[in-house]
Amino acid sequence: MEDATPSRTALRVARLRALHQFSAQAGLFRDPYAIAILGEAAPAAEEIELEDEHSRRMRLFVAARARFAEDWLAAAVRRGVRQVVVLGAGLDTFSLRNPHPGVAVFEVDHPATQAWKRRLLADAGLAEPAATTFVPVNFERQGLSDELASAGLRTAEPSFFVWLGVVPYLTQEAIFGTLSYIAGSPGSEVVFDYAEPAGSRDAAGQAALAFYAARVAAVGEPWISFFVPGELAKSLCELGFDEIEDLESGDIAVRLSGQPKAKTGNSGGHIIRARRTA
């Protein structure tokens, strides 16, 4: 992504969240601001009828990962966590919907994308939430820990990190650098999504990877990092995380539907939660 250009994939994800509000599965993840924040770029209700299978699956995955992240966040708040950091926030609207009084939200994103979001909020007549601090960070030139501390994050206290739709676009060095920072604070927790490499997927998963990888590469934001679940879990443990929950696509469907897990192959998408308890 160029310095002066907001993320195109952030716009695509925002449109999926907005389109989801028109779907029969809208109850999975309700977001009353998803449409409003997009203004003229918002999808029309009839677009839901034009979805192909790739688009439907991606929309449901985007909705599911947001739902799980916010459910896990609610559990962390019940344990006493009072700081939330949304990494690579894009046009995420959690800060507008934050149901947790007394919980501070820090939104971290590339300066161009964050400035674009703030303009969209203003254009939509949406006030910036008082409990939210915007933290513009260019990761090629600035350190996450320093910028968050300067923004007021209480580093001696645990935080909950939401990191959705970002990891596949980063180098493994950048990914593990961020995870190491999070693991350095006892009680802190992170939720992120990741993708398995093509060789670990079934035929449908390989086809989906090829389809989506081509789309994001075409807008200059290619996927570059993939993980094998067991190897990733081992790396997280080595960093200090001692509570890990990894949901692959079949597990996600089970959680949401309450039905027994079908005997399906591996499509390759995961949502993972990692916490350092002590």
Secondary structure, DSSP 8 states (H G I E B T S, - for coil): --TTS--HHHHHHHHHHHHHTTSTTGGGS--TTTTGGGGGGS--GGGGGG--HHHHHHHHHHHHHHHHHHHHHHHHHHTT--EEEEET-TT--HHHH---TT-EEEEEE-HHHHHHHHHHHHHTT----TTEEEEE--TTTS-HHHHHHHHT--TTS--EEEE-S-GGGS-HHHHHHHHHHHHTSTT-EEEEEEE--GGGS-HHHHHHHHHHHHHHHHTT--------HHHHHHHHHHHT--EEEEEEHHHHHHHHH-----------EEEEEEE---
